[in-house]
Amino acid sequence: MNFDFFKYRNQLRPEKGRLLISEPFLNDPNFERTVVLLCEHNQDGSFGFVLNKQSIVKINDVLADLSVDSEAFIGGPVQQDTIHYLHRIVELPEAIPIADSIYWGGDFEALQSGLDIGTIQEEDVRFFLGYSGWGAGQLEEEIKEDSWIVCDYISSELLFDITPDQMWRKALSNMGGRFSIYSNYPIDPNLN
């Protein structure tokens, strides 16, 4: 058997606005079958949010003043006592552009007001408890070890319209070629 087929040989380097897709058999409970949106990557390290790992906590249980009934997502294992949000609201003041039509943070009072009066829709915002972070050189090392597949195709539809349980598969499938094959790998190959 040619084991080179299973090497991802990433041609893309990690950078802000790119996705990290966990390899099919990554044995890490924090990142198994996850899709991470990188929000920053530089010589000091990297950080982003796991896009497809829902928590059991409703966001209005954490932020009682916020009229949002959806589940919060687990952004990663770092500082899970912090709340962050990604959205597709172009006009939200102070929001930081991450990728095409995807923004991080912004004026929280403007967000809250827009949600209250209905000018901002709940499905256009995702809230995250914690984040994913890597120290200097750590992410590059994990990519060399084939823990991550780097993808430069991110869309607001993937983030906001695809269900979390389908996102990992869809992200790989969008890459085409052999990555589409990876998207169909069973979680445990011994069960095949």
Summary of the structure (lengths in Angstrom):
residues: 192
radius of gyration: 17.0
end to end distance: 17.6
largest distance: 59.9
contacts: 557
relative contact order: 0.21
helix: 29%
strand: 31%
